[in-house]
């Protein structure tokens, strides 16, 4: 998972416990790795074409089962923030993610909105990730299943506002095109860059 030239992505819809159906080198991310703020730098979801400065912040919540430890929780607080292309107003969407596979499963989640968004729900999965440590050049690729309101889509997350290097982006796209999942392969050619203020994506 650490080499940009050997990005490993799995197909969605496969339980992390069904290892025979996943790439041999794939491992689920740790809960501590997922937590914190991520910048959405690339996507195939149409809703992000009219948005900028999209961020997602995950924070562990107490587990829903009394016998689970905090570091194995099955719940994440999920806050998305963004601005319109021509507006400085900050919008937020607040929800809670519940691990689909139960406590300890960190790559398959069900989201439900909070407040007036309580009726909204979605399913998302981690397809791959890389932890670059102190350099903060870490990334996650997520897949969102189709809902009544949105098509299936893919997001690239980066720890850095500057985003991912062009090499990493191209490696991820190439890996998406090889995933044994028709929808993912189709989406690999629809990836676009999400606008971030005062940022020019570099080659570093």
N, C-alpha and C positions, 0 to 999 in steps of 0.2 A: 504493500500500500504506500510505501514511501517514495517510490521512484516515479517521476513524472513520465518517463518513457514506458512504463509498464503499469498504466492505470488499470485496476481491476474493478469491474462493475458486475453486479449480479442482476438477474432478471427479477422484476417485481412479482408478487404473488407466490413467493416461495418462502416457507417458514424457515427461520434461522436454524431450526432443529433438523431440517431436511438437508443435511450437508451434501448428500450425493447429487442434489440438483443445483448446487452452487459452484462457482469457480473454486478450485482447490485453495487458492491463496486468499479468498475473501474471509474477512473476520468482521463481526459486528463491532461498531464503535462503542467505546465506554460511555457511560452516562456523563462523566465529568467532561469528556471531550465535547459532547453535544451542547452542554450548557454554555451560556454566555450569548453574546451578540454576534450575529452573522450578517454580512452584506450580500444581498442578492445581486449578483453581477451579470448573470446570463439566465435566460429563460426561454420557454416555448409558450408560456401562458399569455394569451392575448391581453389580459387585464393589466399586465406590467408594461405594455407598450405606451400607455398614457400616464405612467407614474415615474417618479425618480426618487433616489435616496431610499430605496427599499431595504429595510432591516428586519430581522427576526431575532427575538431574544427568548431563549429557553431557560427556565429555572425549575429545578426539581421541587416537587411538592411532596408532602408526606404520602407514603404508600397507602393504597386503598385497603390492603389486607394487614391486619394487626401483627402478623408474625414476620412481615418483611422488614428488612433493615433500610434506613434512609438511602444508602448508596445503591440499593437495588429497587428503588421505587418504580412503580409502573405509571407515574403521572408527571407531566411537565406543564408548568405555566407557559403559555405561548402568546407573545405579544408581537404583532406585526405593525411597523410604522412606515409611512411613506408620504410623499408630497406629489401633487399633480405637476405636470410639466410646466404649467404657467401659473402656479400658485405657491405661496410660501406657507399656507396652512398645513399643519401637521395632522395627519389622520392616523388613528390607531385601531387595530382590530384585536380584541382580546379573546382568548379561548383556552381550553385545557386539552392536552393530548393524553390519551390513555393507551398504554402498550397493548396492542392487539393480542399478542401471545402471552400476556401476563407478566408478572414480576420477573425482572432480569432480561426481558427481551427489549433490545434497544434500537432495532431497525425497522419495526413495523408499528405504526401508530394510527389511532383514530382521533380526529380532532372534533371538538364541539365548541361552538361559540358561547360566549358569556353575555349576560344582559339580553338586549333585544335580539341578539344573534343566536340565542339558545336553540332556535329551530334549525340552524345551519350546522351541517356536519360534513366531514370529508375523511378520506383515508390517504395516508402518505407513508412512504417508505424510503429508507436510506439505501441507495444503490451502490454507493462507494464513498470513500473518504481518504484523506491523507492528513496525518498529524505531523506538521513541520516544526513542532516544538517552539522554542523561543523566537524563531524568526517570524512567527505569526502568519506565515504563508500557508496556512492550512485550508483545506477545502472539503466540501460535502456536496454530493449530487443526490437530489431527492426527486422522487416520482410521486405525482399526485393523481389519484384515480379520478375518472370522470364523475361529475356530480350533475344534479339537475340544472345547475347554473354555470358550470365551467367544464371545458373539455379536459381530457387527460393532459398532463403537462410535466415538464422537467424544469427544475431550478438548479443553478450552480451557486453555492454559497462560498464566500471567502471571509476569513477573519479580517483581512485588510480592506479598508475603503478603496484602496488603489486596485483591488481585485487581483485576479490571477494573471500569470504571465501568458503570453500568446501561445507559447509551447504547451503549457498545461491545458489551456482551453482546447487546442487542437487535439491533444492526446485524449482528453475526455470525450470529445465529439467522435473520434475514431473508435474509442472503446464502446460508446453507445451504439455505434453502427454494427458492432459485433455481438451485442447482447442477444441471447436467444429469446426474443420477445418482439413480435411484429410491431406493436405500438411504439416501443422504445426505438427500434431501428428507424421507423418513419420520423419520429420526433427529432432524431439526431441531425437531420438536415434542416430543421426549422428553428434552431437556436439563434436568438438575437441578443444583443447587448442591452442591459438595463441601464438607463441614464443615471449617472451619479455626478453631483456638482463638483466642478473643479478637479476632475480626474481624467487623465489620459492613460488608457491601458498601455502598459509597456511591454518590453521583451524580457525583462529581468526574471 
